[in-house]
Amino acid sequence: MFKISRLAQLITYLAPFAREEGNSGKQGLQRLLLLRSFITVISIAVWLVFQSSLGLEFSLILSAALLFFMALSVTIGYWRTKTSDLISNIELFCHLLFDVAVLIIVLLNSGGVSNPLISYLLVLLAVTATLLPRNFVIVFASMGILIYTSFLFIDLQSGHNMNGGPEEQELVFQLHLVGMWVIFLVSSILISVFVTHMANAIKDRELNLAKSRESEIRNEQLVALGTLAAGTAHALGTPLSTMAVLLTDLDKLDIEQFKNSNIKADISVLRQQVTRCKHSLTQLTRYYNKDNSEKEENSLISEFTGDIQDYIFNIHPNASIKFEIACEGDPEVIASLSVKHAVINIIENSIKAAEKHVEVSFKIIESSPPLFQISINDDGPGIPAKILEKMGEPFISTQKEKMGLGIFLANATIEKLGGTIEMFNLKTGGALTLIKLPLPKYLQG
């Protein structure tokens, strides 16, 4: 006798929670065919083991015919799952009716209502409740109750002679059969109402979760793009300000001063700043139009470091800065444009704060799990304690007329990937920034 708790466990396997209705029907048919194959094998094994002891008389011709049609139905069913992307509710229901027809034939030739296999109707009803809409469930439940009632009526009419036993024993057995029928009736109603409702609720929940995941992915992409856009706008601020100052100075010169001024040097600076702006905008365009994010987001540590060095040396040719890769081999690290932008932002802040020079080191920390660490050390005055406490907020900065947006955006980018940014003042002077990121192979999802 199946209980509702057992049926609830069965639902978690039989109910295909797919995003598309066609795919759901396909998965449902696959699991129904698997269940049919399993029951067929178990039935054959039981019949072979117990036929002599139980005195079962089952026609070999009928057995062979049933096995043939069962094998044929499984073959056709699997062929349908391979050749069709859409399995309709009607087709699923027809497969369930085929199982019922086979069960009726078996029951008619092996004890009828007294055969425990009649409870398999409940299993098929549970499958119907998890795979098909309520109308199909009601029809199947009504049909199952009618079949069980018919077998019970036939058994009671035949008197079910207990091999010459007392009438009381016959009455007790008939009451037992009626009790089984009542339990079947109640179980059918419970499955039709509660299990169907539960299966629909679980399907709705899975669909809502799928939609939420898709929405979350879209939101993350928008946030990443917005963060990079804001970072690009922040990066454009310095070169545009430099160009504005140069153009203002040039505008104040008269013709004689213009001839005598070092105009070529100013033009070189302007060209350098224009290149910097173009590079920042190119990064943003590449990020927005990228076709294969997986290939672009990870690279070897040597390539990642090379990109950072090229940018810094190009934009800050006069800066005294040392780069070092302090790790064995050439492991793969997270190297998305937003991460590069964050690292460059921190390095540029150190260049501005440094008195003489900056040291940047890249290495792998042997922790659990291993981490990619970037340390940035400058010999500047350090970070004031009040500012250090609020570092990472968007409008905190040690520089006048700055908003601290760069550090805020860098912190947001690194935290989004499961990393951290830590800033310290060194006892010997200057500041140390540690950026720690998980390695790509240890990232979840």
Secondary structure, 3 states (H helix, E strand, C coil): CCCHHHHHHHHHHHCCCCCCHHHHHHHHHHHHHHHHHHHHHHHHHHHHHHHHHHCCCCCHHHHHHHHHHHHHHHHHHHHHHHHCCCCCHHHHHHHHHHHHHHHHHHHHCCCHHHCHHHHHHHHHHHHHHHHCCHHHHHHHHHHHHHHHHHHHHHHHHHCCCCCCCCHHHHHHHHHHHHHHHHHHHHHHHHHHHHHHHHHHHHHHHHHHHHHHHHHHHHHHHHHHHHHHHHHHHHHHHHHHHHHHHHHHHHHHCCHHHHHHCCHHHHHHHHHHHHHHHHHHHHHHHHHHHCCCHHHHHEEEHHHHHHHHHHHHHHHCCCCEEEEEECCCCCCEEECCHHHHHHHHHHHHHHHHHCCCEEEEEEEEECCCCCEEEEEEEECCCCCCHHHHHCCCCCCCCCCCCCCCHHHHHHHHHHHHCCCEEEEEECCCCCEEEEEEEECHHHCCC
